[in-house]
Amino acid sequence: MTKKRRNALMMFVLTLLYAALQFFRPNMTLTLLNVIISFLIPIIAMLFALNLKEPLWRWPLIAMEGIVLILMVVFALTHSIALI
């Protein structure tokens, strides 16, 4: 396994772990910083995935990161509406 692939997979796992942390955290403990980080981690992970040369690894990782990013945006919007 190359270093680029290992870094891209590590960022993907970090994205999944942080998304799970956000979903299971109580609503009142969410802050603006948590929401911003939940948007930034998938975007940075996409950049790591774009650095891969093999399209077999690149595009599925980017697609999964995009799905997680969309889920985090929806999660942030629904919880910000619930807090108002």
PyMOL Python script that loads the backbone (N, CA, C, O; Angstrom):
from pymol import cmd

cmd.read_pdbstr("""\
ATOM      1  N   MET A   1       0.847  -1.168   0.000  1.00  0.00           N
ATOM      2  CA  MET A   1       0.000   0.000   0.000  1.00  0.00           C
ATOM      3  C   MET A   1       0.900   1.241   0.000  1.00  0.00           C
ATOM      4  O   MET A   1       1.835   1.368   0.791  1.00  0.00           O
ATOM      5  N   THR A   2       0.580   2.122  -0.900  1.00  0.00           N
ATOM      6  CA  THR A   2       1.380   3.330  -1.001  1.00  0.00           C
ATOM      7  C   THR A   2       1.004   4.321   0.101  1.00  0.00           C
ATOM      8  O   THR A   2      -0.044   4.204   0.736  1.00  0.00           O
ATOM      9  N   LYS A   3       1.870   5.281   0.306  1.00  0.00           N
ATOM     10  CA  LYS A   3       1.641   6.278   1.347  1.00  0.00           C
ATOM     11  C   LYS A   3       0.423   7.145   1.023  1.00  0.00           C
ATOM     12  O   LYS A   3      -0.327   7.517   1.927  1.00  0.00           O
ATOM     13  N   LYS A   4       0.220   7.469  -0.248  1.00  0.00           N
ATOM     14  CA  LYS A   4      -0.930   8.293  -0.634  1.00  0.00           C
ATOM     15  C   LYS A   4      -2.240   7.558  -0.369  1.00  0.00           C
ATOM     16  O   LYS A   4      -3.199   8.152   0.125  1.00  0.00           O
ATOM     17  N   ARG A   5      -2.283   6.266  -0.697  1.00  0.00           N
ATOM     18  CA  ARG A   5      -3.500   5.494  -0.469  1.00  0.00           C
ATOM     19  C   ARG A   5      -3.764   5.347   1.032  1.00  0.00           C
ATOM     20  O   ARG A   5      -4.906   5.447   1.480  1.00  0.00           O
ATOM     21  N   ARG A   6      -2.709   5.113   1.796  1.00  0.00           N
ATOM     22  CA  ARG A   6      -2.865   4.978   3.238  1.00  0.00           C
ATOM     23  C   ARG A   6      -3.401   6.280   3.841  1.00  0.00           C
ATOM     24  O   ARG A   6      -4.277   6.245   4.705  1.00  0.00           O
ATOM     25  N   ASN A   7      -2.884   7.418   3.396  1.00  0.00           N
ATOM     26  CA  ASN A   7      -3.359   8.711   3.907  1.00  0.00           C
ATOM     27  C   ASN A   7      -4.808   8.972   3.514  1.00  0.00           C
ATOM     28  O   ASN A   7      -5.589   9.485   4.315  1.00  0.00           O
ATOM     29  N   ALA A   8      -5.164   8.622   2.285  1.00  0.00           N
ATOM     30  CA  ALA A   8      -6.551   8.829   1.839  1.00  0.00           C
ATOM     31  C   ALA A   8      -7.510   7.949   2.634  1.00  0.00           C
ATOM     32  O   ALA A   8      -8.581   8.406   3.034  1.00  0.00           O
ATOM     33  N   LEU A   9      -7.136   6.697   2.866  1.00  0.00           N
ATOM     34  CA  LEU A   9      -7.988   5.810   3.650  1.00  0.00           C
ATOM     35  C   LEU A   9      -8.058   6.250   5.110  1.00  0.00           C
ATOM     36  O   LEU A   9      -9.108   6.139   5.743  1.00  0.00           O
ATOM     37  N   MET A  10      -6.948   6.746   5.641  1.00  0.00           N
ATOM     38  CA  MET A  10      -6.942   7.241   7.016  1.00  0.00           C
ATOM     39  C   MET A  10      -7.896   8.436   7.157  1.00  0.00           C
ATOM     40  O   MET A  10      -8.632   8.526   8.140  1.00  0.00           O
ATOM     41  N   MET A  11      -7.885   9.332   6.203  1.00  0.00           N
ATOM     42  CA  MET A  11      -8.787  10.483   6.249  1.00  0.00           C
ATOM     43  C   MET A  11     -10.250  10.047   6.100  1.00  0.00           C
ATOM     44  O   MET A  11     -11.143  10.638   6.708  1.00  0.00           O
ATOM     45  N   PHE A  12     -10.488   9.011   5.290  1.00  0.00           N
ATOM     46  CA  PHE A  12     -11.845   8.498   5.144  1.00  0.00           C
ATOM     47  C   PHE A  12     -12.340   7.911   6.465  1.00  0.00           C
ATOM     48  O   PHE A  12     -13.483   8.148   6.858  1.00  0.00           O
ATOM     49  N   VAL A  13     -11.497   7.156   7.146  1.00  0.00           N
ATOM     50  CA  VAL A  13     -11.874   6.590   8.440  1.00  0.00           C
ATOM     51  C   VAL A  13     -12.081   7.701   9.467  1.00  0.00           C
ATOM     52  O   VAL A  13     -13.008   7.632  10.275  1.00  0.00           O
ATOM     53  N   LEU A  14     -11.235   8.712   9.442  1.00  0.00           N
ATOM     54  CA  LEU A  14     -11.405   9.854  10.348  1.00  0.00           C
ATOM     55  C   LEU A  14     -12.739  10.551  10.093  1.00  0.00           C
ATOM     56  O   LEU A  14     -13.408  10.973  11.035  1.00  0.00           O
ATOM     57  N   THR A  15     -13.125  10.672   8.831  1.00  0.00           N
ATOM     58  CA  THR A  15     -14.407  11.274   8.484  1.00  0.00           C
ATOM     59  C   THR A  15     -15.560  10.457   9.054  1.00  0.00           C
ATOM     60  O   THR A  15     -16.499  11.009   9.627  1.00  0.00           O
ATOM     61  N   LEU A  16     -15.481   9.135   8.893  1.00  0.00           N
ATOM     62  CA  LEU A  16     -16.551   8.287   9.411  1.00  0.00           C
ATOM     63  C   LEU A  16     -16.624   8.341  10.936  1.00  0.00           C
ATOM     64  O   LEU A  16     -17.715   8.375  11.505  1.00  0.00           O
ATOM     65  N   LEU A  17     -15.481   8.350  11.590  1.00  0.00           N
ATOM     66  CA  LEU A  17     -15.469   8.419  13.052  1.00  0.00           C
ATOM     67  C   LEU A  17     -16.036   9.740  13.558  1.00  0.00           C
ATOM     68  O   LEU A  17     -16.806   9.758  14.519  1.00  0.00           O
ATOM     69  N   TYR A  18     -15.662  10.842  12.920  1.00  0.00           N
ATOM     70  CA  TYR A  18     -16.167  12.140  13.372  1.00  0.00           C
ATOM     71  C   TYR A  18     -17.664  12.281  13.068  1.00  0.00           C
ATOM     72  O   TYR A  18     -18.406  12.878  13.848  1.00  0.00           O
ATOM     73  N   ALA A  19     -18.098  11.730  11.936  1.00  0.00           N
ATOM     74  CA  ALA A  19     -19.531  11.771  11.627  1.00  0.00           C
ATOM     75  C   ALA A  19     -20.317  10.957  12.650  1.00  0.00           C
ATOM     76  O   ALA A  19     -21.381  11.387  13.095  1.00  0.00           O
ATOM     77  N   ALA A  20     -19.806   9.795  13.026  1.00  0.00           N
ATOM     78  CA  ALA A  20     -20.488   8.983  14.045  1.00  0.00           C
ATOM     79  C   ALA A  20     -20.508   9.717  15.375  1.00  0.00           C
ATOM     80  O   ALA A  20     -21.507   9.675  16.094  1.00  0.00           O
ATOM     81  N   LEU A  21     -19.419  10.386  15.706  1.00  0.00           N
ATOM     82  CA  LEU A  21     -19.369  11.163  16.946  1.00  0.00           C
ATOM     83  C   LEU A  21     -20.421  12.274  16.932  1.00  0.00           C
ATOM     84  O   LEU A  21     -21.081  12.519  17.943  1.00  0.00           O
ATOM     85  N   GLN A  22     -20.575  12.933  15.808  1.00  0.00           N
ATOM     86  CA  GLN A  22     -21.564  14.008  15.701  1.00  0.00           C
ATOM     87  C   GLN A  22     -22.989  13.470  15.809  1.00  0.00           C
ATOM     88  O   GLN A  22     -23.837  14.094  16.447  1.00  0.00           O
ATOM     89  N   PHE A  23     -23.264  12.308  15.189  1.00  0.00           N
ATOM     90  CA  PHE A  23     -24.622  11.765  15.213  1.00  0.00           C
ATOM     91  C   PHE A  23     -25.038  11.310  16.603  1.00  0.00           C
ATOM     92  O   PHE A  23     -26.214  11.404  16.956  1.00  0.00           O
ATOM     93  N   PHE A  24     -24.103  10.822  17.391  1.00  0.00           N
ATOM     94  CA  PHE A  24     -24.449  10.293  18.708  1.00  0.00           C
ATOM     95  C   PHE A  24     -24.241  11.297  19.839  1.00  0.00           C
ATOM     96  O   PHE A  24     -24.475  10.971  21.003  1.00  0.00           O
ATOM     97  N   ARG A  25     -23.813  12.492  19.516  1.00  0.00           N
ATOM     98  CA  ARG A  25     -23.617  13.530  20.519  1.00  0.00           C
ATOM     99  C   ARG A  25     -24.966  14.202  20.799  1.00  0.00           C
ATOM    100  O   ARG A  25     -25.748  14.417  19.873  1.00  0.00           O
ATOM    101  N   PRO A  26     -25.244  14.534  22.059  1.00  0.00           N
ATOM    102  CA  PRO A  26     -26.500  15.243  22.364  1.00  0.00           C
ATOM    103  C   PRO A  26     -26.557  16.595  21.643  1.00  0.00           C
ATOM    104  O   PRO A  26     -25.530  17.231  21.406  1.00  0.00           O
ATOM    105  N   ASN A  27     -27.764  17.013  21.304  1.00  0.00           N
ATOM    106  CA  ASN A  27     -27.946  18.238  20.518  1.00  0.00           C
ATOM    107  C   ASN A  27     -27.404  19.481  21.208  1.00  0.00           C
ATOM    108  O   ASN A  27     -26.858  20.363  20.545  1.00  0.00           O
ATOM    109  N   MET A  28     -27.541  19.564  22.488  1.00  0.00           N
ATOM    110  CA  MET A  28     -27.135  20.770  23.192  1.00  0.00           C
ATOM    111  C   MET A  28     -25.621  20.931  23.281  1.00  0.00           C
ATOM    112  O   MET A  28     -25.139  22.029  23.557  1.00  0.00           O
ATOM    113  N   THR A  29     -24.865  19.867  23.055  1.00  0.00           N
ATOM    114  CA  THR A  29     -23.403  19.972  23.146  1.00  0.00           C
ATOM    115  C   THR A  29     -22.772  20.338  21.808  1.00  0.00           C
ATOM    116  O   THR A  29     -21.563  20.560  21.745  1.00  0.00           O
ATOM    117  N   LEU A  30     -23.555  20.405  20.744  1.00  0.00           N
ATOM    118  CA  LEU A  30     -23.007  20.785  19.440  1.00  0.00           C
ATOM    119  C   LEU A  30     -22.728  22.284  19.412  1.00  0.00           C
ATOM    120  O   LEU A  30     -23.571  23.090  19.807  1.00  0.00           O
ATOM    121  N   THR A  31     -21.554  22.644  18.949  1.00  0.00           N
ATOM    122  CA  THR A  31     -21.191  24.055  18.829  1.00  0.00           C
ATOM    123  C   THR A  31     -20.917  24.373  17.370  1.00  0.00           C
ATOM    124  O   THR A  31     -20.888  23.482  16.520  1.00  0.00           O
ATOM    125  N   LEU A  32     -20.720  25.628  17.097  1.00  0.00           N
ATOM    126  CA  LEU A  32     -20.411  26.050  15.734  1.00  0.00           C
ATOM    127  C   LEU A  32     -19.089  25.448  15.264  1.00  0.00           C
ATOM    128  O   LEU A  32     -18.954  25.086  14.095  1.00  0.00           O
ATOM    129  N   LEU A  33     -18.128  25.340  16.154  1.00  0.00           N
ATOM    130  CA  LEU A  33     -16.842  24.751  15.801  1.00  0.00           C
ATOM    131  C   LEU A  33     -16.996  23.291  15.400  1.00  0.00           C
ATOM    132  O   LEU A  33     -16.348  22.850  14.451  1.00  0.00           O
ATOM    133  N   ASN A  34     -17.833  22.532  16.093  1.00  0.00           N
ATOM    134  CA  ASN A  34     -18.072  21.136  15.731  1.00  0.00           C
ATOM    135  C   ASN A  34     -18.673  21.022  14.335  1.00  0.00           C
ATOM    136  O   ASN A  34     -18.298  20.145  13.556  1.00  0.00           O
ATOM    137  N   VAL A  35     -19.599  21.907  14.031  1.00  0.00           N
ATOM    138  CA  VAL A  35     -20.250  21.876  12.720  1.00  0.00           C
ATOM    139  C   VAL A  35     -19.254  22.238  11.618  1.00  0.00           C
ATOM    140  O   VAL A  35     -19.253  21.613  10.557  1.00  0.00           O
ATOM    141  N   ILE A  36     -18.420  23.227  11.857  1.00  0.00           N
ATOM    142  CA  ILE A  36     -17.425  23.630  10.858  1.00  0.00           C
ATOM    143  C   ILE A  36     -16.428  22.503  10.624  1.00  0.00           C
ATOM    144  O   ILE A  36     -16.063  22.226   9.481  1.00  0.00           O
ATOM    145  N   ILE A  37     -15.989  21.858  11.685  1.00  0.00           N
ATOM    146  CA  ILE A  37     -15.057  20.739  11.532  1.00  0.00           C
ATOM    147  C   ILE A  37     -15.717  19.586  10.783  1.00  0.00           C
ATOM    148  O   ILE A  37     -15.066  18.908   9.988  1.00  0.00           O
ATOM    149  N   SER A  38     -16.999  19.362  11.032  1.00  0.00           N
ATOM    150  CA  SER A  38     -17.684  18.280  10.326  1.00  0.00           C
ATOM    151  C   SER A  38     -17.831  18.573   8.834  1.00  0.00           C
ATOM    152  O   SER A  38     -18.023  17.645   8.048  1.00  0.00           O
ATOM    153  N   PHE A  39     -17.746  19.837   8.428  1.00  0.00           N
ATOM    154  CA  PHE A  39     -17.739  20.173   7.006  1.00  0.00           C
ATOM    155  C   PHE A  39     -16.330  20.088   6.424  1.00  0.00           C
ATOM    156  O   PHE A  39     -16.152  19.661   5.284  1.00  0.00           O
ATOM    157  N   LEU A  40     -15.344  20.488   7.195  1.00  0.00           N
ATOM    158  CA  LEU A  40     -13.976  20.559   6.687  1.00  0.00           C
ATOM    159  C   LEU A  40     -13.307  19.203   6.532  1.00  0.00           C
ATOM    160  O   LEU A  40     -12.553  18.997   5.582  1.00  0.00           O
ATOM    161  N   ILE A  41     -13.566  18.282   7.440  1.00  0.00           N
ATOM    162  CA  ILE A  41     -12.894  16.980   7.370  1.00  0.00           C
ATOM    163  C   ILE A  41     -13.233  16.237   6.073  1.00  0.00           C
ATOM    164  O   ILE A  41     -12.308  15.734   5.435  1.00  0.00           O
ATOM    165  N   PRO A  42     -14.501  16.134   5.640  1.00  0.00           N
ATOM    166  CA  PRO A  42     -14.762  15.456   4.360  1.00  0.00           C
ATOM    167  C   PRO A  42     -14.157  16.183   3.156  1.00  0.00           C
ATOM    168  O   PRO A  42     -13.738  15.540   2.193  1.00  0.00           O
ATOM    169  N   ILE A  43     -14.109  17.507   3.205  1.00  0.00           N
ATOM    170  CA  ILE A  43     -13.519  18.250   2.089  1.00  0.00           C
ATOM    171  C   ILE A  43     -12.022  17.983   2.000  1.00  0.00           C
ATOM    172  O   ILE A  43     -11.484  17.786   0.911  1.00  0.00           O
ATOM    173  N   ILE A  44     -11.358  17.977   3.140  1.00  0.00           N
ATOM    174  CA  ILE A  44      -9.920  17.683   3.148  1.00  0.00           C
ATOM    175  C   ILE A  44      -9.673  16.234   2.726  1.00  0.00           C
ATOM    176  O   ILE A  44      -8.704  15.943   2.025  1.00  0.00           O
ATOM    177  N   ALA A  45     -10.554  15.330   3.158  1.00  0.00           N
ATOM    178  CA  ALA A  45     -10.412  13.929   2.753  1.00  0.00           C
ATOM    179  C   ALA A  45     -10.603  13.763   1.243  1.00  0.00           C
ATOM    180  O   ALA A  45      -9.962  12.915   0.622  1.00  0.00           O
ATOM    181  N   MET A  46     -11.483  14.572   0.660  1.00  0.00           N
ATOM    182  CA  MET A  46     -11.634  14.540  -0.802  1.00  0.00           C
ATOM    183  C   MET A  46     -10.354  14.974  -1.501  1.00  0.00           C
ATOM    184  O   MET A  46      -9.990  14.420  -2.538  1.00  0.00           O
ATOM    185  N   LEU A  47      -9.679  15.949  -0.944  1.00  0.00           N
ATOM    186  CA  LEU A  47      -8.407  16.384  -1.520  1.00  0.00           C
ATOM    187  C   LEU A  47      -7.358  15.283  -1.433  1.00  0.00           C
ATOM    188  O   LEU A  47      -6.575  15.096  -2.365  1.00  0.00           O
ATOM    189  N   PHE A  48      -7.339  14.557  -0.326  1.00  0.00           N
ATOM    190  CA  PHE A  48      -6.432  13.427  -0.217  1.00  0.00           C
ATOM    191  C   PHE A  48      -6.775  12.359  -1.246  1.00  0.00           C
ATOM    192  O   PHE A  48      -5.876  11.767  -1.843  1.00  0.00           O
ATOM    193  N   ALA A  49      -8.079  12.103  -1.464  1.00  0.00           N
ATOM    194  CA  ALA A  49      -8.502  11.106  -2.436  1.00  0.00           C
ATOM    195  C   ALA A  49      -8.191  11.555  -3.865  1.00  0.00           C
ATOM    196  O   ALA A  49      -7.870  10.723  -4.714  1.00  0.00           O
ATOM    197  N   LEU A  50      -8.281  12.840  -4.138  1.00  0.00           N
ATOM    198  CA  LEU A  50      -7.935  13.336  -5.468  1.00  0.00           C
ATOM    199  C   LEU A  50      -6.457  13.165  -5.782  1.00  0.00           C
ATOM    200  O   LEU A  50      -6.064  13.152  -6.949  1.00  0.00           O
ATOM    201  N   ASN A  51      -5.646  13.035  -4.755  1.00  0.00           N
ATOM    202  CA  ASN A  51      -4.215  12.862  -4.938  1.00  0.00           C
ATOM    203  C   ASN A  51      -3.851  11.448  -5.398  1.00  0.00           C
ATOM    204  O   ASN A  51      -2.729  11.217  -5.848  1.00  0.00           O
ATOM    205  N   LEU A  52      -4.793  10.496  -5.290  1.00  0.00           N
ATOM    206  CA  LEU A  52      -4.528   9.130  -5.721  1.00  0.00           C
ATOM    207  C   LEU A  52      -4.478   9.054  -7.238  1.00  0.00           C
ATOM    208  O   LEU A  52      -5.201   9.769  -7.932  1.00  0.00           O
ATOM    209  N   LYS A  53      -3.623   8.187  -7.741  1.00  0.00           N
ATOM    210  CA  LYS A  53      -3.474   8.049  -9.190  1.00  0.00           C
ATOM    211  C   LYS A  53      -4.449   7.032  -9.786  1.00  0.00           C
ATOM    212  O   LYS A  53      -4.884   7.188 -10.927  1.00  0.00           O
ATOM    213  N   GLU A  54      -4.796   5.984  -9.015  1.00  0.00           N
ATOM    214  CA  GLU A  54      -5.660   4.929  -9.541  1.00  0.00           C
ATOM    215  C   GLU A  54      -7.129   5.351  -9.474  1.00  0.00           C
ATOM    216  O   GLU A  54      -7.623   5.678  -8.395  1.00  0.00           O
ATOM    217  N   PRO A  55      -7.830   5.349 -10.605  1.00  0.00           N
ATOM    218  CA  PRO A  55      -9.248   5.732 -10.568  1.00  0.00           C
ATOM    219  C   PRO A  55     -10.106   4.721  -9.803  1.00  0.00           C
ATOM    220  O   PRO A  55     -11.205   5.046  -9.353  1.00  0.00           O
ATOM    221  N   LEU A  56      -9.596   3.491  -9.658  1.00  0.00           N
ATOM    222  CA  LEU A  56     -10.331   2.481  -8.902  1.00  0.00           C
ATOM    223  C   LEU A  56     -10.485   2.881  -7.440  1.00  0.00           C
ATOM    224  O   LEU A  56     -11.486   2.537  -6.812  1.00  0.00           O
ATOM    225  N   TRP A  57      -9.525   3.592  -6.894  1.00  0.00           N
ATOM    226  CA  TRP A  57      -9.578   4.061  -5.513  1.00  0.00           C
ATOM    227  C   TRP A  57     -10.073   5.499  -5.411  1.00  0.00           C
ATOM    228  O   TRP A  57     -10.739   5.857  -4.440  1.00  0.00           O
ATOM    229  N   ARG A  58      -9.759   6.311  -6.390  1.00  0.00           N
ATOM    230  CA  ARG A  58     -10.042   7.742  -6.314  1.00  0.00           C
ATOM    231  C   ARG A  58     -11.534   8.047  -6.278  1.00  0.00           C
ATOM    232  O   ARG A  58     -12.014   8.679  -5.338  1.00  0.00           O
ATOM    233  N   TRP A  59     -12.268   7.606  -7.288  1.00  0.00           N
ATOM    234  CA  TRP A  59     -13.656   8.033  -7.426  1.00  0.00           C
ATOM    235  C   TRP A  59     -14.600   7.437  -6.388  1.00  0.00           C
ATOM    236  O   TRP A  59     -15.490   8.146  -5.920  1.00  0.00           O
ATOM    237  N   PRO A  60     -14.451   6.157  -6.002  1.00  0.00           N
ATOM    238  CA  PRO A  60     -15.324   5.679  -4.910  1.00  0.00           C
ATOM    239  C   PRO A  60     -15.088   6.417  -3.586  1.00  0.00           C
ATOM    240  O   PRO A  60     -16.038   6.704  -2.858  1.00  0.00           O
ATOM    241  N   LEU A  61     -13.828   6.721  -3.277  1.00  0.00           N
ATOM    242  CA  LEU A  61     -13.559   7.467  -2.048  1.00  0.00           C
ATOM    243  C   LEU A  61     -14.147   8.868  -2.105  1.00  0.00           C
ATOM    244  O   LEU A  61     -14.707   9.353  -1.121  1.00  0.00           O
ATOM    245  N   ILE A  62     -14.020   9.516  -3.253  1.00  0.00           N
ATOM    246  CA  ILE A  62     -14.593  10.860  -3.401  1.00  0.00           C
ATOM    247  C   ILE A  62     -16.114  10.811  -3.284  1.00  0.00           C
ATOM    248  O   ILE A  62     -16.719  11.684  -2.663  1.00  0.00           O
ATOM    249  N   ALA A  63     -16.734   9.785  -3.883  1.00  0.00           N
ATOM    250  CA  ALA A  63     -18.195   9.661  -3.809  1.00  0.00           C
ATOM    251  C   ALA A  63     -18.656   9.423  -2.371  1.00  0.00           C
ATOM    252  O   ALA A  63     -19.639  10.015  -1.924  1.00  0.00           O
ATOM    253  N   MET A  64     -17.947   8.557  -1.652  1.00  0.00           N
ATOM    254  CA  MET A  64     -18.329   8.295  -0.259  1.00  0.00           C
ATOM    255  C   MET A  64     -18.113   9.517   0.619  1.00  0.00           C
ATOM    256  O   MET A  64     -18.913   9.784   1.516  1.00  0.00           O
ATOM    257  N   GLU A  65     -17.051  10.256   0.372  1.00  0.00           N
ATOM    258  CA  GLU A  65     -16.822  11.493   1.120  1.00  0.00           C
ATOM    259  C   GLU A  65     -17.908  12.523   0.815  1.00  0.00           C
ATOM    260  O   GLU A  65     -18.354  13.248   1.704  1.00  0.00           O
ATOM    261  N   GLY A  66     -18.325  12.580  -0.439  1.00  0.00           N
ATOM    262  CA  GLY A  66     -19.411  13.491  -0.814  1.00  0.00           C
ATOM    263  C   GLY A  66     -20.712  13.141  -0.119  1.00  0.00           C
ATOM    264  O   GLY A  66     -21.448  14.028   0.314  1.00  0.00           O
ATOM    265  N   ILE A  67     -20.999  11.846  -0.009  1.00  0.00           N
ATOM    266  CA  ILE A  67     -22.207  11.408   0.686  1.00  0.00           C
ATOM    267  C   ILE A  67     -22.143  11.793   2.159  1.00  0.00           C
ATOM    268  O   ILE A  67     -23.122  12.282   2.722  1.00  0.00           O
ATOM    269  N   VAL A  68     -20.988  11.572   2.782  1.00  0.00           N
ATOM    270  CA  VAL A  68     -20.832  11.943   4.194  1.00  0.00           C
ATOM    271  C   VAL A  68     -20.966  13.458   4.361  1.00  0.00           C
ATOM    272  O   VAL A  68     -21.578  13.922   5.323  1.00  0.00           O
ATOM    273  N   LEU A  69     -20.399  14.229   3.430  1.00  0.00           N
ATOM    274  CA  LEU A  69     -20.515  15.692   3.506  1.00  0.00           C
ATOM    275  C   LEU A  69     -21.969  16.136   3.403  1.00  0.00           C
ATOM    276  O   LEU A  69     -22.402  17.015   4.147  1.00  0.00           O
ATOM    277  N   ILE A  70     -22.719  15.540   2.495  1.00  0.00           N
ATOM    278  CA  ILE A  70     -24.137  15.875   2.353  1.00  0.00           C
ATOM    279  C   ILE A  70     -24.901  15.515   3.623  1.00  0.00           C
ATOM    280  O   ILE A  70     -25.748  16.284   4.079  1.00  0.00           O
ATOM    281  N   LEU A  71     -24.605  14.349   4.196  1.00  0.00           N
ATOM    282  CA  LEU A  71     -25.253  13.955   5.441  1.00  0.00           C
ATOM    283  C   LEU A  71     -24.937  14.924   6.572  1.00  0.00           C
ATOM    284  O   LEU A  71     -25.809  15.253   7.377  1.00  0.00           O
ATOM    285  N   MET A  72     -23.702  15.377   6.633  1.00  0.00           N
ATOM    286  CA  MET A  72     -23.328  16.306   7.694  1.00  0.00           C
ATOM    287  C   MET A  72     -23.996  17.672   7.503  1.00  0.00           C
ATOM    288  O   MET A  72     -24.352  18.324   8.485  1.00  0.00           O
ATOM    289  N   VAL A  73     -24.166  18.106   6.271  1.00  0.00           N
ATOM    290  CA  VAL A  73     -24.866  19.375   6.013  1.00  0.00           C
ATOM    291  C   VAL A  73     -26.331  19.247   6.428  1.00  0.00           C
ATOM    292  O   VAL A  73     -26.870  20.139   7.083  1.00  0.00           O
ATOM    293  N   VAL A  74     -26.969  18.151   6.052  1.00  0.00           N
ATOM    294  CA  VAL A  74     -28.366  17.941   6.434  1.00  0.00           C
ATOM    295  C   VAL A  74     -28.487  17.844   7.952  1.00  0.00           C
ATOM    296  O   VAL A  74     -29.412  18.401   8.545  1.00  0.00           O
ATOM    297  N   PHE A  75     -27.552  17.138   8.574  1.00  0.00           N
ATOM    298  CA  PHE A  75     -27.560  17.013  10.029  1.00  0.00           C
ATOM    299  C   PHE A  75     -27.414  18.375  10.694  1.00  0.00           C
ATOM    300  O   PHE A  75     -28.126  18.674  11.652  1.00  0.00           O
ATOM    301  N   ALA A  76     -26.509  19.193  10.200  1.00  0.00           N
ATOM    302  CA  ALA A  76     -26.297  20.514  10.783  1.00  0.00           C
ATOM    303  C   ALA A  76     -27.532  21.401  10.596  1.00  0.00           C
ATOM    304  O   ALA A  76     -27.913  22.138  11.505  1.00  0.00           O
ATOM    305  N   LEU A  77     -28.143  21.329   9.436  1.00  0.00           N
ATOM    306  CA  LEU A  77     -29.342  22.148   9.194  1.00  0.00           C
ATOM    307  C   LEU A  77     -30.514  21.714  10.066  1.00  0.00           C
ATOM    308  O   LEU A  77     -31.231  22.556  10.608  1.00  0.00           O
ATOM    309  N   THR A  78     -30.711  20.423  10.202  1.00  0.00           N
ATOM    310  CA  THR A  78     -31.851  19.955  11.011  1.00  0.00           C
ATOM    311  C   THR A  78     -31.632  20.257  12.485  1.00  0.00           C
ATOM    312  O   THR A  78     -32.587  20.584  13.189  1.00  0.00           O
ATOM    313  N   HIS A  79     -30.400  20.155  12.970  1.00  0.00           N
ATOM    314  CA  HIS A  79     -30.165  20.433  14.383  1.00  0.00           C
ATOM    315  C   HIS A  79     -30.136  21.930  14.662  1.00  0.00           C
ATOM    316  O   HIS A  79     -30.475  22.355  15.766  1.00  0.00           O
ATOM    317  N   SER A  80     -29.739  22.730  13.689  1.00  0.00           N
ATOM    318  CA  SER A  80     -29.788  24.170  13.930  1.00  0.00           C
ATOM    319  C   SER A  80     -31.225  24.663  13.939  1.00  0.00           C
ATOM    320  O   SER A  80     -31.550  25.603  14.664  1.00  0.00           O
ATOM    321  N   ILE A  81     -32.077  24.055  13.157  1.00  0.00           N
ATOM    322  CA  ILE A  81     -33.506  24.421  13.170  1.00  0.00           C
ATOM    323  C   ILE A  81     -34.143  23.941  14.479  1.00  0.00           C
ATOM    324  O   ILE A  81     -34.997  24.627  15.043  1.00  0.00           O
ATOM    325  N   ALA A  82     -33.729  22.767  14.959  1.00  0.00           N
ATOM    326  CA  ALA A  82     -34.295  22.241  16.197  1.00  0.00           C
ATOM    327  C   ALA A  82     -33.871  23.061  17.407  1.00  0.00           C
ATOM    328  O   ALA A  82     -34.593  23.106  18.403  1.00  0.00           O
ATOM    329  N   LEU A  83     -32.714  23.711  17.336  1.00  0.00           N
ATOM    330  CA  LEU A  83     -32.228  24.486  18.468  1.00  0.00           C
ATOM    331  C   LEU A  83     -32.862  25.869  18.550  1.00  0.00           C
ATOM    332  O   LEU A  83     -32.795  26.525  19.589  1.00  0.00           O
ATOM    333  N   ILE A  84     -33.476  26.311  17.459  1.00  0.00           N
ATOM    334  CA  ILE A  84     -34.072  27.666  17.442  1.00  0.00           C
ATOM    335  C   ILE A  84     -35.395  27.685  18.180  1.00  0.00           C
ATOM    336  O   ILE A  84     -36.037  28.732  18.269  1.00  0.00           O
TER     337      ILE A  84
END
""", "prot")
cmd.dss("prot")
cmd.show_as("cartoon", "prot")
cmd.util.cbc("prot")
cmd.orient("prot")
